[in-house]
């Protein structure tokens, strides 16, 4: 199975979550570590769902990059 994973970088670490599996999250000190951790978290999450008799959630998320206009304040900062 394949799930979309969102990885965010913060000043302290990396965090990941799976939109199709609410509550399935992980953190790590590097992109590689957070990917290992979220893979393990997904497997544990799915195993827990199966153990509880819940239906396995099929991935139903897609991602797109959308271009939007910057707010006027941000445009002013870029010009300066």
Sine and cosine of phi, psi and omega as CSV:
sin_phi,cos_phi,sin_psi,cos_psi,sin_omega,cos_omega
0.00,0.00,0.47,-0.88,0.04,-1.00
-0.81,-0.58,0.72,-0.69,0.04,-1.00
-0.82,-0.58,0.58,-0.82,0.13,-0.99
-0.96,0.28,0.70,-0.71,0.02,-1.00
-0.84,-0.55,0.75,-0.67,0.06,-1.00
-0.98,-0.19,0.80,-0.59,0.02,-1.00
-0.90,-0.44,0.78,-0.62,0.02,-1.00
-0.86,-0.51,0.66,-0.75,0.05,-1.00
-0.99,-0.16,0.74,-0.68,0.10,-0.99
-0.89,-0.47,0.12,-0.99,0.04,-1.00
-0.87,0.48,-0.43,0.90,-0.10,-1.00
-0.99,-0.14,-0.51,0.86,-0.09,-1.00
-0.21,-0.98,-0.25,-0.97,0.10,-0.99
-0.89,-0.45,0.59,-0.81,0.04,-1.00
-0.78,-0.62,0.55,-0.83,0.00,-1.00
-0.71,-0.70,0.53,-0.85,0.11,-0.99
-0.55,-0.84,0.30,-0.95,-0.06,-1.00
-0.89,-0.46,0.95,-0.31,-0.04,-1.00
-0.82,0.57,-0.57,0.82,-0.03,-1.00
-0.97,0.23,-0.22,0.98,-0.04,-1.00
-0.80,-0.60,0.98,0.19,-0.03,-1.00
-0.79,0.61,0.73,-0.69,0.00,-1.00
1.00,-0.02,-0.11,0.99,0.00,-1.00
-1.00,0.01,0.97,-0.23,-0.10,-1.00
-0.69,-0.73,0.30,-0.95,0.07,-1.00
-0.37,-0.93,0.34,-0.94,0.10,-1.00
-0.74,-0.68,0.32,-0.95,0.05,-1.00
-0.28,-0.96,0.29,-0.96,-0.01,-1.00
-0.99,0.15,-0.24,0.97,-0.02,-1.00
-0.58,-0.81,0.28,-0.96,0.07,-1.00
-0.84,0.54,-0.65,0.76,-0.01,-1.00
-0.90,0.43,-0.66,0.75,-0.01,-1.00
-0.92,0.39,-0.69,0.72,-0.02,-1.00
-0.92,0.40,-0.54,0.84,0.07,-1.00
-0.91,0.40,-0.67,0.75,0.06,-1.00
-0.89,0.46,-0.71,0.70,-0.05,-1.00
-0.92,0.40,-0.65,0.76,-0.02,-1.00
-0.95,0.31,-0.54,0.84,0.08,-1.00
-0.88,0.48,-0.71,0.70,0.03,-1.00
-0.90,0.43,-0.65,0.76,0.01,-1.00
-0.89,0.45,-0.65,0.76,0.03,-1.00
-0.89,0.46,-0.73,0.68,-0.01,-1.00
-0.87,0.49,-0.67,0.74,0.03,-1.00
-0.92,0.39,-0.65,0.76,0.01,-1.00
-0.88,0.48,-0.74,0.68,0.00,-1.00
-0.91,0.40,-0.63,0.78,0.04,-1.00
-0.90,0.44,-0.65,0.76,0.04,-1.00
-0.90,0.43,-0.64,0.77,0.04,-1.00
-0.89,0.46,-0.71,0.71,0.00,-1.00
-0.89,0.45,-0.67,0.74,0.01,-1.00
-0.88,0.47,-0.59,0.81,0.01,-1.00
-0.99,0.15,-0.08,1.00,-0.01,-1.00
0.99,0.14,0.21,0.98,0.03,-1.00
-0.98,0.17,0.51,-0.86,0.05,-1.00
-0.93,0.36,0.65,-0.76,0.06,-1.00
-0.93,0.37,0.74,-0.67,-0.03,-1.00
-0.98,0.19,0.87,-0.50,0.07,-1.00
-0.98,0.20,0.67,-0.75,0.03,-1.00
-0.85,0.53,0.77,-0.64,0.01,-1.00
-0.65,-0.76,0.57,0.82,-0.05,-1.00
-0.87,-0.49,0.59,-0.81,0.14,-0.99
-0.76,-0.65,0.32,-0.95,-0.01,-1.00
-0.82,-0.57,0.62,-0.79,0.08,-1.00
-0.62,-0.78,0.55,-0.84,0.11,-0.99
-1.00,-0.09,0.82,-0.57,-0.01,-1.00
-0.90,-0.44,0.69,-0.72,0.06,-1.00
-1.00,-0.05,0.74,-0.67,0.03,-1.00
-0.76,-0.65,0.32,-0.95,0.05,-1.00
-0.97,0.25,0.64,-0.77,0.06,-1.00
-0.97,0.26,0.56,-0.83,0.07,-1.00
-0.89,0.45,0.45,-0.90,-0.05,-1.00
-0.79,0.61,-0.63,0.78,0.00,-1.00
-0.88,0.48,-0.65,0.76,0.01,-1.00
-0.93,0.36,-0.60,0.80,0.03,-1.00
-0.90,0.43,-0.65,0.76,0.03,-1.00
-0.88,0.48,-0.66,0.75,-0.01,-1.00
-0.92,0.40,-0.61,0.79,0.00,-1.00
-0.93,0.37,-0.57,0.82,-0.03,-1.00
-0.95,0.31,-0.46,0.89,-0.10,-1.00
-1.00,0.08,0.00,0.00,0.00,0.00
